[in-house]
């Protein structure tokens, strides 16, 4: 009933994404909470739950609800977003953010990171071995060639300068680095604050918050400093990839 209601009450897709996402502020964070059951039996995790979320689940649920007018539409839209071509299975799930999720969902979002970063903006090389990942993590055998790509991102120091160009409903990849390796460690959504400022709406421990990008970066910097003082340097925030919600 809510999905049908919000579709009628807020006809603007971008505003509807923000409204639905904000309904889940305070939702408890839980990593690895969903699976393919009962379509596949490699685990007993369900395909849908609103009790908790992790960062990817939160974004997928929000997009799927905003794009749908009924429960049936929502459930199948969710699978279209989560799996390549909507084919349910651990081997077709979009495991790697940059090279699976972002690519498979080009119908939904377009990577504008290089455009925002400008000429000479930073980038990193990625290499994914999906066959090895599926075998070691999910005991699933597939013959999939290793793939490489070059990814662009906006450095954390440059976010303030390009923030005004972000639009409500855009998809955010948080880019972290450790020992020379870069990857998308977290995701979320762009929403507009009451004064038009760009906020980061995402699911992270202990529960879903909405905050400014400056606040998020300050929190991460504090955590990094604490780790360094404890002699446990870990991943470091490098910047963000931004994907524009398609018209």
N, C-alpha and C positions, 0 to 999 in steps of 0.2 A: 504493500500500500504506500509506503514511504517513497519508493522509487518512482511510482507513478505520480505521486503528489509533487515531489520536488521537480520533476520534469515539466509539469505544468506551471508550478509556482515561479520557477526561475528558467526562462527560455534561453538565456545566454549560457552557452556551454562553459565558458571560462569561469563565470560566477557560480555556476552550478557545481563545478569541480571544487571550488573553494568552500562552498556551503556544505557539501557532503564531507569533505575532508575535515572540516572543523567540528562536525558532529562527533568525530572520533577523538578529539583532543581529550587526553586522559586515559585512553585505552591502554591497558597493560601491554608491555613489550614481551614477546616470547619468540626466540629464534627457532627455526626449523619446526614450525607447527603444522605445516600442510604437506600432503602427499598426493598420490594418485588413487588411493583406495576409494571405491572398490573396482575401478577400471583396471588397475594393476595391483598385484598382491605382494610386491616387494616390501611394503610396510603397511601399517594399519592407520596411517594418518589420513584425515578426511581432506576433501578438496575445497571445503569452504567452512569458515568459522569467523564470527565477529567477536568472539570472546577476547581474542588477543590479536596482535599483528607484529610482524617484523617490518623492516623498511620497504622491502619489495612488495610484500603482501598489502601493506597499507596503500601504496601507490596504485597497485593493480585493482584493488577493490574500489578505490575512489574513481579511477578512470572508468571502470566497467559500469558502476552505478550511474555515473554522469552520462554515459552514452546509451543507457537503456531506459525503457519505459515499463518494464515488468520484471518479475523474478526470473522468468524463463530467459528473457533477453539478457539479463544481467549474468546468469550462470554461464551461458554460452559465450558471451562477450569476454567474460573473465578467462575462459579457456583459450579464446583466440589471442588474448594478450599474453597469457602465461606460456603457451606452447606454440611452436612453429606451425603455422597453418591451422592452428586450433586442434591439432592431433594430440590427444592426451597420451602421455607416456613419459617415463623418466628420461628416455633418450631424446625426446623432442622438446623437453622443457628448456626454457631459456636460462641456462645456468650462469653463463658469463655475461655480465652487464653490457660491456662495450661491444662484444662481438656476437652475442646472441640476442639479448633483450632489445638493445637499441636498433639492431639491424632488422630483426623480425618484425619490429613495430614501426617501421618507417611509414606505414600507412597512417600512423597515429602522431608521431613526433619526428622532427628533423633536427639533426645535430647542427647547431649553429656555433659551436665552440670556436672553430677556426676563425669564423667571421668576427666574433666578439673579441677574440684575443688579438686580432690584427696581424699584419705581416711580421714575421719573426717571433710569433707567439710560441710558447713551449709545446712540446709533444713527447710522446714515448712510444716505444715499440712493444707490441704484445705478441705473445705466442701461446696458443692454447692447444692442448692435446686432449680432445674430448674423449677419445677411446680409452686413454689411460684413466681419466677422471671417472668415467662411468664404471670401469672395471674395479678400481680401488675403492670408490665411495659407494657404489650402488650394486656391485656384483653383477653388472650387466655388460655383455659382450657386444660390441659394435665395431665395425670397420669404418673408421672416420679419419681422413687424413689430417695431419697437423696443419693448423692455419696461423698465419701471421698477419699483423696489420699495424698501421701507424695511427695513433690517436692524438688529437689536439685537445688542449684544455686552457682555461683561464687561470693564471696563477692567483693565489689567494690575495696577493698584494694588489691585484688589478680588479677585484670584484666590485669595489665601491665605484670605480670609474664607469663600469658598464651596467650597473644595477638598474638604472632607469630604462634600459633597453629590454629588460626581461618583462615577460607578460604573464598574467595570472594563468595558472594551469600548465606552465612549462615544467618539464621534467629535469631534475637535478641529479647529477652524479658527483659524489664527493670523491676526489682523487687523492689517494694517500701514497706514500712512498716509504720503502724500507730497503736498505742495502742495495740501492740503485734500481729497485724494481718499483713500478707504478701500477696501480690498479684502482678500479672503482670499489671503494670499501663501503659505501653507503649511498642511499638514494632518497629523494623526497620531491616535494612540489613547491613551486613558487606561488604565493598568494599575496594580495595587496593588503597592506595595513590600513588603518583608518585615515592616515594622512597621505596615503598613496605610496608609502615606502614598501620596498620588496621584502617580504618575509619568507622564511623557510619553514614549511609545514612537513613534518616527517615523524616516523616512528623510531624511537630509540629508547634504550633503558633509562629510567624504569617505565616511562609511559610517553604517549604521543604529545609533543610540544609544538607550539608555534613561536618562533623567535626571529629576530633580525639575523641577517648573515653575519653582522659584526658580533652579535652576542654568541652565535654558534662558534665562530672562529676563536673568540676569547675563551670559551669553555674548553675547546679542544687544546688551545695553547696552554691553559692551566693544567690540563691532564698530562700533556707532554712534559711540562716542567716538573710535575710531581714524579713522573716516571724517571726522568733524568736524575733527579735528586736521590731517588731510591736505587740508582744504579741499574735500572731496567729500561733502557731506551727501546722504544718500540716503533710502531709506524708513526709517520709524521704527516700532517696535512700539507698537501702540495697545492691544491686548487680545486676547481670545479669544471665539469663539463655541463653545458646547458643544451637541452633539446627543446626546440620550439613546438608547442602544440599546433598541429596543422589546422588550417582554416576549415 
